[in-house]
Amino acid sequence: MKRFLALLLALILVLSLTACAFGGSGTTAASASTSTSLSPEEAANAAAAKTKDSFGIADIIKVPFGYVLDWLYEFTNNYGVALILFSLIIKLVLYPLSVKSKKSMLKMSRISPLVKALEVKYGDDKQKYQQAVTELYKEEGVSMTGGCVWSFIPLLIMLPLYYVIREPITYMLHNARSVSAAVVAYIQASGINLGASSYYHELAAAGHLGEFAEELKNVAVTASAHLRSIDFSFLGVDLASIPTWKVWECEGWSEIGLFLIPVLSGGFQMLSMFISQKMNNQVATNANGEKDEAAAKAANQSTMTMMIMMPVMSLWIGFSMPAAISIYWIAQAVFGTIQDYFLTIHYRKIYDAEDEVKQRIAAQKRAEEEEKERQRALRREQNPDGIMDNVSKKKLKQQEKDAAVAAAKEFEAKKKVTAGEAPEEDKPVSGDPARPYARGRAYSVRRYGEEEKPASDEPAKETEE
């Protein structure tokens, strides 16, 4: 499963970058080069002739996106709502990757106190510190770049979505590039101002399809085109327009609303990252399972760049591209915040259980240390002068062993006295009263027989006789 997700991410990345590099071809270039002195029909034929109907690698993503966005627009009959639902679908599809990203980010926040402790331990020895951090990440199963990499996936998806929004006649209405170029050229030659930037002529022309639908059916090159009116308005704002940052030049709600959309996009991005960071800090604990807010705050310094970069990028996107892109970006931030909230609650339950175990072990160790300290204090109280016997562990063990052996011997001696036997120390060394010291290698108590008298007595008798 992990390999499949990695391959899917790599495919999305390649196709998205391809769309960014080679997406701006065909329709826009042909319509821009069409002479405005031609009649609408001649301009349409000329634009169609100059445009090649090709299917690029990036279309593998852009064409399905176009079908999804078109279906959502027909379902809701509102372009802004369609974009919001499109963003929700993307979130649901990428949910497994989002879970992986959140888990990695939480683990990094969780072990930040341990990383801080390693930094204090190794001091200026950066090499050992890096090795220790790498081993810690490996033991905890944390990827140093996992959380950041997965969080960039919505941005990668936004690249092909941008072309789908920019070229709705081609992707939402499912027309060939040559047909789309002909439609744009016809509307422009009819006297409609499609804006100064030829890059967005197809988007601007899509808003006038209802006016020229009947006329375009009478032109051979556009007779079989799929044409219908697309309403880009959302809450009184034209999402096909590019907002201006010159707020002092804005007149009316339509222009002020356009200005506010990029601002809201950047604001929601910053709010989303701030909430995520605060919730991640709640799982940062040390080796004893206790919260370490100081280490968590220190770890947050590494993410400050991200907190600044993402809102600034959102503002740049909002003021340089159609407002529809910012609507998608706002929806991503809102859905991402909700998703992070529930994922954090889920993982906090798991981490809280782990912290309870760590706290229990730490409490037990503290109790053992307190007991040892109490015993040491008691010994100091009993011997205030500090004169103490040899109480090393080895000496104490030997003393206990000798005492146990002595007690066992004493018990056996008492047992034999009670049974009427002579104590062990009263018996001769050899075991034979007649030969008390004859105890060699071949010694045997019964060697001479039990009734046999010692030979040493016989010469004495003979002498007497």
Secondary structure per residue as TSV (DSSP state, phi and psi in degrees):
chain	resnum	aa	ss	phi	psi
A	1	M	-	360.0	-43.2
A	2	K	H	-64.4	-39.1
A	3	R	H	-65.0	-39.4
A	4	F	H	-63.3	-44.0
A	5	L	H	-64.4	-38.1
A	6	A	H	-65.4	-41.9
A	7	L	H	-65.9	-37.9
A	8	L	H	-64.0	-42.4
A	9	L	H	-63.2	-43.1
A	10	A	H	-62.2	-40.1
A	11	L	H	-64.9	-44.4
A	12	I	H	-61.4	-40.8
A	13	L	H	-63.5	-47.4
A	14	V	H	-63.4	-45.9
A	15	L	H	-68.3	-35.6
A	16	S	H	-67.2	-44.0
A	17	L	H	-66.3	-34.6
A	18	T	H	-64.3	-41.1
A	19	A	H	-63.1	-37.1
A	20	C	H	-69.0	-36.4
A	21	A	H	-81.4	-37.5
A	22	F	H	-120.7	10.6
A	23	G	-	-75.5	-29.0
A	24	G	S	-85.3	65.0
A	25	S	-	-132.4	171.9
A	26	G	T	79.6	-100.3
A	27	T	H	-58.2	-51.3
A	28	T	H	-66.0	-46.1
A	29	A	H	-63.7	-42.0
A	30	A	H	-67.2	-43.0
A	31	S	H	-68.6	-32.9
A	32	A	H	-70.8	-32.0
A	33	S	H	-86.4	-4.9
A	34	T	S	-73.0	132.7
A	35	S	-	-71.6	132.6
A	36	T	T	-75.4	-7.8
A	37	S	T	-79.9	-12.2
A	38	L	S	-79.8	159.5
A	39	S	-	-71.2	160.1
A	40	P	H	-55.4	-41.2
A	41	E	H	-68.0	-42.1
A	42	E	H	-65.5	-39.8
A	43	A	H	-63.3	-39.4
A	44	A	H	-64.4	-44.8
A	45	N	H	-64.5	-39.9
A	46	A	H	-66.9	-41.9
A	47	A	H	-65.9	-39.4
A	48	A	H	-64.9	-36.7
A	49	A	H	-68.5	-31.6
A	50	K	H	-85.4	-10.1
A	51	T	-	-102.6	132.5
A	52	K	-	-95.0	135.2
A	53	D	-	-88.5	94.0
A	54	S	-	-122.3	153.9
A	55	F	-	-115.4	107.2
A	56	G	-	-86.7	170.3
A	57	I	T	-61.6	-38.3
A	58	A	T	-65.6	-21.7
A	59	D	H	-66.7	-16.3
A	60	I	H	-60.5	-30.7
A	61	I	H	-96.6	-40.6
A	62	K	H	-68.2	-38.5
A	63	V	H	-64.8	-48.9
A	64	P	H	-60.4	-38.2
A	65	F	H	-60.1	-39.9
A	66	G	H	-63.0	-41.6
A	67	Y	H	-65.6	-41.9
A	68	V	H	-64.3	-46.7
A	69	L	H	-65.0	-37.8
A	70	D	H	-65.0	-43.3
A	71	W	H	-64.3	-42.0
A	72	L	H	-65.3	-35.9
A	73	Y	H	-67.5	-42.2
A	74	E	H	-66.2	-34.0
A	75	F	H	-71.3	-41.8
A	76	T	H	-97.5	-22.0
A	77	N	S	58.1	30.9
A	78	N	-	-149.0	120.8
A	79	Y	H	-67.2	-40.5
A	80	G	H	-65.2	-44.4
A	81	V	H	-63.7	-36.9
A	82	A	H	-61.3	-41.0
A	83	L	H	-65.8	-38.7
A	84	I	H	-64.8	-43.7
A	85	L	H	-66.5	-35.5
A	86	F	H	-61.4	-42.4
A	87	S	H	-63.1	-38.9
A	88	L	H	-64.5	-41.5
A	89	I	H	-62.1	-42.2
A	90	I	H	-60.6	-41.6
A	91	K	H	-62.2	-41.3
A	92	L	H	-68.2	-40.0
A	93	V	H	-66.2	-39.3
A	94	L	T	-90.9	12.0
A	95	Y	H	-57.2	-44.7
A	96	P	H	-58.6	-39.4
A	97	L	H	-69.6	-35.5
A	98	S	H	-65.3	-38.4
A	99	V	H	-62.4	-43.5
A	100	K	H	-62.0	-43.1
A	101	S	H	-63.6	-46.1
A	102	K	H	-64.2	-41.6
A	103	K	H	-62.8	-41.7
A	104	S	H	-65.4	-42.2
A	105	M	H	-65.7	-40.6
A	106	L	H	-65.8	-39.2
A	107	K	H	-66.1	-39.1
A	108	M	H	-64.1	-41.2
A	109	S	H	-67.3	-36.0
A	110	R	H	-66.5	-39.9
A	111	I	T	-93.4	5.8
A	112	S	H	-58.1	-38.4
A	113	P	H	-62.9	-35.2
A	114	L	H	-67.6	-38.4
A	115	V	H	-64.2	-40.7
A	116	K	H	-63.2	-39.1
A	117	A	H	-64.4	-38.7
A	118	L	H	-65.1	-37.0
A	119	E	H	-63.5	-41.2
A	120	V	H	-68.5	-36.9
A	121	K	H	-67.1	-45.8
A	122	Y	H	-92.1	-14.2
A	123	G	T	58.3	-119.6
A	124	D	T	-84.8	-5.0
A	125	D	-	-81.0	84.5
A	126	K	H	-66.3	-33.6
A	127	Q	H	-64.7	-48.7
A	128	K	H	-65.3	-35.5
A	129	Y	H	-63.0	-45.5
A	130	Q	H	-64.2	-39.5
A	131	Q	H	-63.8	-43.0
A	132	A	H	-65.6	-40.7
A	133	V	H	-65.2	-42.1
A	134	T	H	-61.2	-43.3
A	135	E	H	-64.8	-38.5
A	136	L	H	-64.1	-45.2
A	137	Y	H	-62.0	-38.0
A	138	K	H	-67.1	-42.0
A	139	E	H	-65.0	-38.5
A	140	E	H	-85.5	-6.9
A	141	G	T	69.9	38.6
A	142	V	-	-107.1	134.3
A	143	S	-	-98.3	130.2
A	144	M	T	-67.3	-25.2
A	145	T	T	-116.4	0.2
A	146	G	H	-59.5	-46.5
A	147	G	H	-64.3	-39.4
A	148	C	H	-72.9	-40.9
A	149	V	H	-62.0	-47.0
A	150	W	H	-67.6	-28.4
A	151	S	H	-71.7	-14.5
A	152	F	T	-86.7	-5.7
A	153	I	H	-61.7	-44.8
A	154	P	H	-58.1	-32.3
A	155	L	H	-68.5	-37.9
A	156	L	H	-67.7	-36.1
A	157	I	H	-70.2	-28.9
A	158	M	H	-65.5	-25.4
A	159	L	H	-64.4	-53.8
A	160	P	H	-66.1	-32.3
A	161	L	H	-62.4	-34.7
A	162	Y	H	-58.9	-42.9
A	163	Y	H	-71.4	-32.3
A	164	V	H	-64.1	-41.2
A	165	I	H	-70.3	-37.6
A	166	R	H	-71.6	-29.4
A	167	E	-	-124.1	67.4
A	168	P	H	-69.2	-30.4
A	169	I	H	-66.4	-33.3
A	170	T	H	-79.6	-45.9
A	171	Y	H	-99.3	-42.1
A	172	M	T	-76.3	-37.4
A	173	L	T	-97.0	-2.5
A	174	H	T	61.4	52.5
A	175	N	-	-109.6	157.5
A	176	A	-	-68.5	158.8
A	177	R	H	-61.7	-38.7
A	178	S	H	-65.4	-38.1
A	179	V	H	-66.8	-43.2
A	180	S	H	-62.5	-41.1
A	181	A	H	-63.8	-38.5
A	182	A	H	-65.6	-41.1
A	183	V	H	-62.9	-45.0
A	184	V	H	-63.2	-44.1
A	185	A	H	-65.0	-39.2
A	186	Y	H	-63.0	-47.3
A	187	I	H	-65.7	-39.6
A	188	Q	H	-68.1	-39.4
A	189	A	H	-70.4	-17.3
A	190	S	T	-81.5	1.6
A	191	G	T	99.8	9.3
A	192	I	-	-86.7	128.7
A	193	N	-	-81.0	113.7
A	194	L	-	-96.5	11.1
A	195	G	-	100.9	164.6
A	196	A	S	-74.4	-32.2
A	197	S	-	-89.8	115.4
A	198	S	G	-67.1	-14.0
A	199	Y	G	-65.0	-26.0
A	200	Y	G	-115.3	23.3
A	201	H	H	-65.4	-37.6
A	202	E	H	-66.8	-38.4
A	203	L	H	-64.5	-42.9
A	204	A	H	-68.3	-37.6
A	205	A	H	-67.6	-30.3
A	206	A	H	-62.8	-27.5
A	207	G	T	-74.0	-11.8
A	208	H	T	-111.4	12.0
A	209	L	H	-63.6	-34.6
A	210	G	H	-62.8	-30.8
A	211	E	H	-74.7	-32.4
A	212	F	H	-114.8	12.2
A	213	A	H	-60.4	-44.4
A	214	E	H	-68.4	-41.2
A	215	E	H	-64.9	-39.1
A	216	L	H	-67.7	-24.7
A	217	K	H	-70.2	-21.9
A	218	N	T	-87.1	-4.9
A	219	V	S	-95.1	131.9
A	220	A	G	-57.9	-44.9
A	221	V	G	-71.1	-22.3
A	222	T	G	-114.2	9.4
A	223	A	T	-63.0	-36.5
A	224	S	T	-98.5	13.0
A	225	A	-	-72.4	149.4
A	226	H	-	-87.5	105.9
A	227	L	-	-128.3	134.0
A	228	R	-	-158.9	157.7
A	229	S	-	-72.7	137.7
A	230	I	-	-118.0	122.1
A	231	D	-	-95.9	112.1
A	232	F	-	-91.3	6.6
A	233	S	E	-77.4	143.1
A	234	F	E	-150.0	115.0
A	235	L	T	55.9	39.3
A	236	G	T	77.9	12.4
A	237	V	E	-120.9	137.8
A	238	D	E	-84.5	108.0
A	239	L	T	-74.1	-10.0
A	240	A	T	-81.9	-10.9
A	241	S	S	-87.2	156.4
A	242	I	-	-98.7	121.9
A	243	P	-	-64.8	154.3
A	244	T	-	-109.9	143.4
A	245	W	S	-84.5	-6.6
A	246	K	-	-84.0	81.9
A	247	V	G	-63.7	-27.8
A	248	W	G	-68.9	-14.5
A	249	E	G	-97.3	-2.6
A	250	C	-	-76.0	137.9
A	251	E	-	-130.0	126.8
A	252	G	H	79.8	166.0
A	253	W	H	-64.6	-33.7
A	254	S	H	-59.8	-42.1
A	255	E	H	-81.5	-38.1
A	256	I	H	-65.5	-40.7
A	257	G	H	-62.6	-38.4
A	258	L	H	-61.4	-41.3
A	259	F	H	-64.9	-37.9
A	260	L	H	-71.8	-26.7
A	261	I	H	-61.3	-50.4
A	262	P	H	-63.5	-35.6
A	263	V	H	-63.0	-44.5
A	264	L	H	-64.5	-36.2
A	265	S	H	-61.1	-49.0
A	266	G	H	-65.4	-39.6
A	267	G	H	-64.0	-43.0
A	268	F	H	-67.0	-35.0
A	269	Q	H	-62.9	-45.8
A	270	M	H	-65.2	-42.8
A	271	L	H	-63.5	-42.1
A	272	S	H	-61.7	-44.3
A	273	M	H	-70.3	-34.8
A	274	F	H	-65.4	-45.4
A	275	I	H	-64.1	-43.0
A	276	S	H	-60.9	-41.2
A	277	Q	H	-65.6	-44.1
A	278	K	H	-61.2	-41.3
A	279	M	H	-71.4	-33.8
A	280	N	H	-65.7	-34.3
A	281	N	H	-65.4	-22.4
A	282	Q	T	-70.2	-16.0
A	283	V	T	-102.5	2.5
A	284	A	-	-76.2	112.9
A	285	T	B	-134.3	156.3
A	286	N	-	-87.3	-168.8
A	287	A	T	-65.5	-21.3
A	288	N	T	-92.9	6.2
A	289	G	S	79.1	15.9
A	290	E	-	-101.9	143.7
A	291	K	B	-65.5	138.5
A	292	D	-	-127.3	88.4
A	293	E	H	-69.4	-31.6
A	294	A	H	-64.0	-44.8
A	295	A	H	-67.3	-35.8
A	296	A	H	-64.9	-40.4
A	297	K	H	-66.2	-37.2
A	298	A	H	-65.0	-37.7
A	299	A	H	-68.5	-27.4
A	300	N	H	-67.0	-20.1
A	301	Q	G	-62.2	-30.1
A	302	S	G	-73.4	-18.9
A	303	T	G	-100.7	0.4
A	304	M	H	-63.7	-36.2
A	305	T	H	-60.4	-41.4
A	306	M	H	-65.3	-39.4
A	307	M	H	-65.9	-27.8
A	308	I	H	-86.6	-39.5
A	309	M	H	-67.3	-44.0
A	310	M	H	-65.1	-46.3
A	311	P	H	-62.8	-39.4
A	312	V	H	-64.0	-40.3
A	313	M	H	-63.8	-38.8
A	314	S	H	-63.5	-40.4
A	315	L	H	-64.7	-42.4
A	316	W	H	-62.8	-44.2
A	317	I	H	-62.7	-42.8
A	318	G	H	-64.4	-36.2
A	319	F	H	-95.4	2.5
A	320	S	H	-121.5	-6.5
A	321	M	S	-131.5	167.1
A	322	P	-	-56.1	149.0
A	323	A	H	-62.1	-20.2
A	324	A	H	-60.6	-34.8
A	325	I	H	-63.3	-41.3
A	326	S	H	-66.4	-34.0
A	327	I	H	-61.7	-44.0
A	328	Y	H	-60.9	-42.5
A	329	W	H	-67.6	-38.3
A	330	I	H	-64.3	-45.0
A	331	A	H	-61.8	-39.2
A	332	Q	H	-61.1	-41.8
A	333	A	H	-65.4	-43.0
A	334	V	H	-66.6	-49.4
A	335	F	H	-64.7	-35.2
A	336	G	H	-65.5	-38.4
A	337	T	H	-65.3	-43.6
A	338	I	H	-62.8	-43.9
A	339	Q	H	-63.2	-44.0
A	340	D	H	-61.6	-37.4
A	341	Y	H	-60.3	-49.9
A	342	F	H	-72.1	-36.0
A	343	L	H	-65.6	-39.3
A	344	T	H	-65.0	-41.4
A	345	I	H	-60.5	-42.6
A	346	H	H	-61.2	-49.2
A	347	Y	H	-74.5	-26.8
A	348	R	H	-64.7	-34.6
A	349	K	H	-62.1	-41.0
A	350	I	H	-67.7	-46.1
A	351	Y	H	-69.3	-33.5
A	352	D	H	-63.4	-38.2
A	353	A	H	-64.7	-40.8
A	354	E	H	-65.0	-39.3
A	355	D	H	-66.1	-34.7
A	356	E	H	-62.3	-41.1
A	357	V	H	-64.2	-44.7
A	358	K	H	-62.2	-41.3
A	359	Q	H	-66.2	-36.0
A	360	R	H	-66.3	-42.3
A	361	I	H	-65.9	-41.7
A	362	A	H	-64.0	-39.7
A	363	A	H	-64.4	-38.8
A	364	Q	H	-65.1	-41.1
A	365	K	H	-64.8	-40.2
A	366	R	H	-63.6	-38.9
A	367	A	H	-64.1	-40.9
A	368	E	H	-64.0	-42.2
A	369	E	H	-65.1	-38.7
A	370	E	H	-65.7	-37.4
A	371	E	H	-66.6	-40.7
A	372	K	H	-63.8	-42.2
A	373	E	H	-65.4	-36.0
A	374	R	H	-64.1	-42.2
A	375	Q	H	-65.9	-40.3
A	376	R	H	-63.3	-42.3
A	377	A	H	-63.2	-37.5
A	378	L	H	-65.6	-41.2
A	379	R	H	-65.8	-39.1
A	380	R	H	-64.7	-35.7
A	381	E	H	-69.1	-38.1
A	382	Q	H	-73.9	-26.2
A	383	N	-	-131.2	73.4
A	384	P	T	-64.8	-24.7
A	385	D	T	-75.6	-13.3
A	386	G	-	82.9	7.9
A	387	I	-	-87.4	114.5
A	388	M	-	-130.6	146.2
A	389	D	-	-71.6	172.9
A	390	N	-	-69.9	106.5
A	391	V	-	-116.8	34.2
A	392	S	-	-66.6	158.7
A	393	K	H	-62.1	-40.1
A	394	K	H	-65.5	-42.6
A	395	K	H	-65.6	-42.2
A	396	L	H	-64.5	-38.6
A	397	K	H	-65.4	-41.9
A	398	Q	H	-65.6	-39.7
A	399	Q	H	-63.4	-41.6
A	400	E	H	-64.1	-37.1
A	401	K	H	-68.2	-43.7
A	402	D	H	-63.8	-39.6
A	403	A	H	-64.7	-39.0
A	404	A	H	-66.3	-40.1
A	405	V	H	-65.5	-43.6
A	406	A	H	-63.2	-40.4
A	407	A	H	-65.4	-37.7
A	408	A	H	-66.2	-41.9
A	409	K	H	-64.7	-42.4
A	410	E	H	-62.1	-39.0
A	411	F	H	-65.5	-42.3
A	412	E	H	-65.1	-39.1
A	413	A	H	-64.3	-44.9
A	414	K	H	-62.3	-37.1
A	415	K	H	-65.2	-40.0
A	416	K	H	-72.8	-36.7
A	417	V	H	-62.4	-39.7
A	418	T	H	-65.2	-33.5
A	419	A	H	-82.8	-3.5
A	420	G	T	89.7	10.6
A	421	E	-	-92.0	155.5
A	422	A	-	-72.5	142.8
A	423	P	-	-60.0	155.5
A	424	E	G	-62.4	-35.2
A	425	E	G	-74.8	-19.1
A	426	D	G	-83.1	-14.8
A	427	K	S	-79.2	148.3
A	428	P	-	-66.2	160.1
A	429	V	S	-63.5	-37.6
A	430	S	S	-81.3	-19.3
A	431	G	S	92.7	-5.9
A	432	D	-	-120.3	116.5
A	433	P	T	-58.2	-32.6
A	434	A	T	-71.8	-30.7
A	435	R	S	-129.5	72.9
A	436	P	T	-64.9	-27.0
A	437	Y	T	-112.9	5.6
A	438	A	-	-84.3	83.3
A	439	R	-	-136.1	80.6
A	440	G	-	-105.5	-161.9
A	441	R	T	-66.6	-38.6
A	442	A	T	-99.8	22.2
A	443	Y	-	-67.8	140.6
A	444	S	-	-146.6	132.0
A	445	V	T	-64.6	-35.1
A	446	R	T	-96.3	17.5
A	447	R	T	-62.0	-40.4
A	448	Y	T	-98.2	4.7
A	449	G	-	86.2	152.8
A	450	E	S	-73.4	-34.4
A	451	E	S	-90.6	-15.4
A	452	E	-	-69.2	135.5
A	453	K	-	-87.9	156.9
A	454	P	-	-62.3	142.3
A	455	A	G	-67.1	-20.7
A	456	S	G	-69.4	-17.4
A	457	D	G	-82.8	-28.4
A	458	E	H	-62.9	-47.6
A	459	P	H	-60.4	-31.5
A	460	A	H	-65.3	-39.6
A	461	K	H	-67.4	-43.2
A	462	E	H	-61.5	-36.9
A	463	T	H	-66.6	-37.0
A	464	E	H	-66.0	-40.5
A	465	E	-	-64.9	360.0
